[in-house]
Amino acid sequence: MSNYKRDKNKQFLDKKRLLIISFCLVACIALIAVAFVTVLKIDIQSLWANIAVAFKRNPSLVTTLFIALSLFFILRAWGNVYAYTLRLRNEGIKVSFKDQCVCGFTVCFLAAVTPANFITDPYVIFWLKTHGLKTYKASAQVLVTDFIWHISQMLITWPSFVLLLSEHYYDIVSDTAGRLIFWLIIIGIVIDVVIVVALFTICFWTKLHMMMSLLFNKIKKVLRLHYHTREEVRQKYLNDAVLRSEVIRLLRAWKLVIASSLVFLIPLLFSFVFMFVAILVIWDKDSALTYHPWQIIDATIVTLTANKFMPIPGAELSTEKTLQLLLERGGGISGNNVDEKYVSNIVTNGILIWRISIQYLPAIIGISIFGAMIGGNIKKIIKHEKIFRD
């Protein structure tokens, strides 16, 4: 049972939370609009005109796109949290679908506004603690989940990387821009490996566990919350090695490891395929050019890998340039005379549809839920200090 109890009699969407949700929605939409006009310089009117033309040309395809988009919202939130839900269920702790959606969409928002998991992981640890897990158990779950997620991503990224470069390496590096894109891809691949090695090291490094716990307890001391002494932390994380032992226990549960991998692979594959669908919506069927679905998907996967180290969430603008070059030279779009302006328009609008679907809309929903949760529960969280006692 959790030490932190929710007030079951209080409705989630009370007046205070509805006000916070409304404010967050308006603020987020305003920020996105400003970004489109001032930074990205995207012609929204032209985009909607293209979508309208696409709908007249192929209404079933556009309708399918938006149905898939709706399903992806749930799939994205579900994928963010369901691996944790499986393990909680294995511990005998049940999590409602509403709780899963709240956590999942909140993670969508936090991931959209931060370039790494600096905020999402602490939030998930807190969420797990509200469901009765001790700090070391929640931390172990987050470490193992991050490790499995990155391994799962590499299972998709590396084959696409090898396939694309083995067939089109010389076309891609034929000029300075291509060589720059190539090195961006290599750096992205190397970062994948570094992150996996770093996570594996963190999972088993007991001294680091102790240092992180000491830092956490210093913060709790400053906030006048219950904290542990240095001797207590040393005994727990260095001598008893409770975090390392919990990580080993979780990794040995191979059925849950496989299930978690599948949970991550499905949304990842869906998001990559969605890029092809977005480009297909904008595609002019009268064009003399030809598109190749698998090459477009490969180019999308490699593009996102190449831009993952960018400090800007979503890697705005650089993604467009990388994908356009890989589509033109990697076999995604072919023809006798490839019109770079037409391809640029296809890529820009396609990525915009993809980004709205994959990042912006989930982030808007997430910031609303996150704001409502913080606004409605911050006093309760502080009052129920037991959640911070371990």
MOURRA-V474756 format. One line per field, one symbol per residue. ss: DSSP state (h for helix, s for strand, l for the rest). phi: phi as a letter, one per 40 degrees, with the letter a starting at -180 (. if undefined). psi: psi as a letter, one per 20 degrees, with the letter a starting at -180 (. if undefined). A space follows every 10 residues. Layout:
ss=???
phi=???
psi=???
//
This chain:
ss=llllllllll llllhhhhhh hhhhhhhhhh hhhhhhhhhh lllhhhhhhh hhhhhhhlhh hhhhhhhhhh hhhhhhhhhh hhhhhhhhhh llllllhhhh hhhhhhhhhh hhhllllllh hhhhhhhhhl llllhhhhhh hhhhhhhhhh hhhhhhhhhh hhhhhhhhhh hhlllhhhhh hhhhhhhhhh hhhhhhhhhh hhhhlhhhhh hhhhhhhhhh hhlllllllh hhhhhhhhhl lhhhhhhhhh hhlhhhhhhh hhhhhhhhhh hhhhhhhhhh hhllllllls slhhhhhhhh hhhhhhllll lllllllhhh hhhhhhhhhl llsslllllh hhhhhhhhhh hhhhhhhhhh hhhhhhhhhh hhhhhhhhhh hhhlhhhhll
phi=.ccbbccccc cccccccccc cccccccccc cccccccccc fccccccccc cccccccacc ccccdccccc ccdccccccc bccccdcccc cgbcbccccc cdcccccdcc ccbbcaccbc cdccdccccc bhccdccccc cccccccccc ccccccccdc cccccccbdc ccccaccccc cdcccccccc cdcccccccc ccdbccccdc cccccccccc cccgbcbbcc cccccccbcc fccccccccc cccccccccc cccccccccc cccccccccc cccccccccb bbdccccdcc ccccccbccc ccdgfdgccc ccccccccbb gcbbicbccc cccccccccc ccccccccbc cdcccccccc ccccccbccc cccccdcbcb
psi=qqiopqoiip qgmrgghhgg gggggggghg ggggggghgh lpnhghghgg ggghghgmhh ggghghghgg hhgghggghh ihhhhghghh jjpppqhghg gggghghggh hhiqiakhhg ghghggghhi jiqrghgggg ggggggghgh ggghhggggg gggghhhkgh ggkiaggghg gghggggggg hggggggggg ghhjnhhhgg ghhggghggh ghjkrprqrg gggggghggh lhgghhgggh himhghgggg ghhhhghggg hghhgggghh hhpoiiqirp qoghhggghg ghghghjhip ippilqghgg gghgghghij jhprrgnooh gggggggghg hggghgghgg ghhggghggg ghgghiighh ghgmihhjh.
//
